[in-house]
Amino acid sequence: MGRAWPISLGLLVGVAAMTAGLLSGADTLEQWQLAARWTARASFPLFLLPFTASALVRLYPARWTKALLRDRRWWGLGFATAFALHLVCLLLNQWLRDNFPPTGPTDPGFYLYLLLLAMVLTSSDAARKRMGRWWKVLHRTGMWGFWVVFAISPYLAVIHGQFPEQSPLQDPYFVIGVIAALLKLAAWLKGRARRR
């Protein structure tokens, strides 16, 4: 299987989360709603690995961080696999709600999935070479876009009153997402200091 095993892991994680949701709901609508929610949550750890890989190796250049950076592409594809299952669950949930097709171009999530598709299609050395600096722009934009979805969206839901009993700091996605962003900031500052 080589380095491509994170793709299989992403599929396994996504299927497990989807199955758990389908087994937990009281009716078909709730089952697919839970499946959509849990596949998104299960994708988050897989997202964090490629998101923080370069920062971790700069801050802590050990064998495991170097291996993570070397295989970052495969971890990204593993995340994309799990998140594709989230899209399937989300679309089925919308279909059961008679909201299919969903809002399309008026929904910011539509563009995020287009970004993900573009990132998957350009996950090769040949694409990186052909695109030049635009490859980095595409992938950096996509990664930060998903960071906003995972880390900031739960925070916005809390402060807009969707979960009035919950503090933003109680949401692990917000807390872990902020820590991941701070890691990247620390790595950037370290690299800037070294260049000086």
C-alpha positions as CSV (number, residue, x, y, z in Angstrom):
1,M,0.0,0.0,0.0
2,G,3.0,2.3,0.5
3,R,2.3,5.9,1.6
4,A,-1.2,5.9,0.3
5,W,-2.6,4.2,3.4
6,P,-4.0,7.5,4.9
7,I,-6.6,7.3,2.1
8,S,-7.8,4.0,3.3
9,L,-7.8,5.4,6.9
10,G,-9.9,8.3,5.7
11,L,-12.4,5.9,4.1
12,L,-12.5,3.8,7.2
13,V,-13.0,6.8,9.5
14,G,-15.7,8.2,7.3
15,V,-17.6,4.9,7.0
16,A,-17.4,4.3,10.8
17,A,-18.7,7.8,11.5
18,M,-21.5,7.4,9.0
19,T,-22.5,4.0,10.3
20,A,-22.5,5.3,13.9
21,G,-24.9,8.1,12.8
22,L,-27.2,5.8,11.0
23,L,-27.4,3.5,14.0
24,S,-28.1,6.3,16.4
25,G,-30.9,8.3,14.9
26,A,-34.5,7.8,15.8
27,D,-35.7,8.1,12.2
28,T,-34.3,8.3,8.8
29,L,-34.0,12.1,8.8
30,E,-32.2,12.1,12.1
31,Q,-30.0,9.2,11.1
32,W,-28.6,11.1,8.0
33,Q,-28.4,14.3,10.0
34,L,-26.2,12.6,12.6
35,A,-24.2,10.8,9.9
36,A,-23.5,14.2,8.3
37,R,-22.5,15.8,11.6
38,W,-20.3,12.9,12.7
39,T,-18.5,12.4,9.4
40,A,-17.5,16.1,9.5
41,R,-16.3,15.7,13.1
42,A,-14.4,12.6,12.3
43,S,-12.6,14.3,9.4
44,F,-11.2,17.0,11.7
45,P,-8.2,15.1,13.0
46,L,-7.3,14.0,9.5
47,F,-7.4,17.7,8.5
48,L,-5.1,18.8,11.3
49,L,-2.3,16.5,10.2
50,P,-1.6,18.2,6.8
51,F,-2.6,21.6,8.2
52,T,0.1,21.6,10.9
53,A,2.7,19.4,9.2
54,S,5.1,22.2,8.1
55,A,4.7,24.1,11.3
56,L,5.5,21.0,13.4
57,V,8.6,20.1,11.5
58,R,9.9,23.7,11.8
59,L,9.2,23.9,15.5
60,Y,10.2,20.3,16.3
61,P,12.3,18.6,13.6
62,A,12.0,15.0,14.7
63,R,11.7,11.8,12.6
64,W,7.9,11.7,13.0
65,T,7.3,15.3,12.1
66,K,9.6,14.9,9.0
67,A,7.6,11.8,8.1
68,L,4.3,13.7,8.5
69,L,5.6,16.5,6.3
70,R,6.9,14.0,3.7
71,D,3.4,12.3,3.6
72,R,1.4,15.5,3.9
73,R,-0.2,15.0,0.5
74,W,-1.5,11.5,1.4
75,W,-2.9,12.8,4.7
76,G,-4.7,15.5,2.7
77,L,-6.1,12.9,0.4
78,G,-7.2,10.9,3.4
79,F,-9.0,13.9,4.8
80,A,-10.6,14.5,1.4
81,T,-11.9,10.9,1.3
82,A,-13.5,11.2,4.7
83,F,-15.0,14.6,3.9
84,A,-16.4,13.3,0.6
85,L,-18.5,10.9,2.7
86,H,-19.6,13.9,4.8
87,L,-20.8,15.5,1.5
88,V,-22.8,12.3,0.6
89,C,-24.5,12.3,4.0
90,L,-25.2,16.0,3.8
91,L,-26.8,15.7,0.4
92,L,-28.9,12.7,1.4
93,N,-30.1,14.7,4.5
94,Q,-31.0,17.6,2.3
95,W,-32.8,15.3,-0.1
96,L,-34.9,13.9,2.8
97,R,-35.8,17.5,3.8
98,D,-37.0,18.2,0.2
99,N,-34.1,20.7,-0.2
100,F,-32.4,19.1,-3.1
101,P,-30.4,20.2,-4.9
102,P,-29.1,22.5,-2.0
103,T,-28.6,26.2,-2.5
104,G,-25.6,25.8,-4.7
105,P,-23.6,28.9,-5.6
106,T,-25.3,31.0,-2.9
107,D,-23.9,28.6,-0.2
108,P,-20.2,29.3,0.8
109,G,-19.8,25.5,1.4
110,F,-20.3,25.1,-2.4
111,Y,-17.1,27.0,-3.1
112,L,-15.2,25.1,-0.3
113,Y,-16.1,21.8,-2.0
114,L,-14.9,23.2,-5.3
115,L,-11.6,24.2,-3.6
116,L,-11.3,20.6,-2.2
117,L,-11.9,19.1,-5.6
118,A,-9.3,21.4,-7.1
119,M,-6.8,20.5,-4.4
120,V,-7.4,16.8,-4.9
121,L,-7.0,17.1,-8.7
122,T,-3.7,19.0,-8.3
123,S,-2.2,16.7,-5.6
124,S,0.8,15.7,-7.7
125,D,4.3,16.8,-8.4
126,A,3.5,17.4,-12.0
127,A,0.5,19.7,-11.2
128,R,2.7,21.6,-8.7
129,K,5.4,22.1,-11.3
130,R,2.9,23.3,-14.0
131,M,1.0,25.7,-11.7
132,G,4.1,27.3,-10.1
133,R,3.2,29.8,-7.3
134,W,-0.5,29.3,-8.0
135,W,-0.4,25.8,-6.6
136,K,0.6,27.2,-3.2
137,V,-2.0,29.9,-3.4
138,L,-4.7,27.3,-4.1
139,H,-3.7,24.8,-1.4
140,R,-3.1,27.5,1.2
141,T,-6.5,29.1,0.5
142,G,-8.2,25.7,0.7
143,M,-6.5,24.7,4.0
144,W,-7.3,28.0,5.7
145,G,-10.9,27.8,4.3
146,F,-11.4,24.5,6.0
147,W,-9.7,25.8,9.1
148,V,-12.4,28.5,9.2
149,V,-15.2,25.9,8.8
150,F,-13.8,23.6,11.5
151,A,-12.6,26.1,14.1
152,I,-14.5,29.3,13.6
153,S,-18.0,28.1,12.5
154,P,-18.7,26.4,15.9
155,Y,-17.6,29.6,17.6
156,L,-20.0,31.7,15.5
157,A,-22.8,29.3,16.2
158,V,-22.3,29.7,19.9
159,I,-22.0,33.5,19.9
160,H,-25.1,33.9,17.6
161,G,-27.2,32.0,20.2
162,Q,-27.6,28.6,18.5
163,F,-26.1,27.0,21.6
164,P,-26.9,29.6,24.4
165,E,-25.8,27.2,27.2
166,Q,-22.3,26.7,25.7
167,S,-19.2,28.8,25.9
168,P,-17.0,29.0,22.8
169,L,-14.1,27.7,24.9
170,Q,-16.1,24.5,25.6
171,D,-16.0,23.6,21.9
172,P,-13.0,21.4,21.2
173,Y,-13.0,22.3,17.5
174,F,-12.6,25.9,18.3
175,V,-9.9,25.4,21.0
176,I,-7.9,22.8,19.0
177,G,-8.3,24.9,15.8
178,V,-6.9,28.0,17.6
179,I,-4.0,26.0,18.9
180,A,-3.2,24.7,15.4
181,A,-3.3,28.3,14.0
182,L,-1.0,29.4,16.9
183,L,1.4,26.6,16.0
184,K,1.5,27.9,12.4
185,L,2.1,31.4,13.6
186,A,4.9,30.3,15.9
187,A,6.5,28.4,13.0
188,W,6.2,31.5,10.7
189,L,7.8,33.8,13.4
190,K,10.6,31.3,13.9
191,G,11.3,31.1,10.2
192,R,11.2,34.9,9.9
193,A,13.6,35.3,12.8
194,R,16.0,32.8,11.2
195,R,15.9,34.7,7.8
196,R,16.8,37.9,9.6
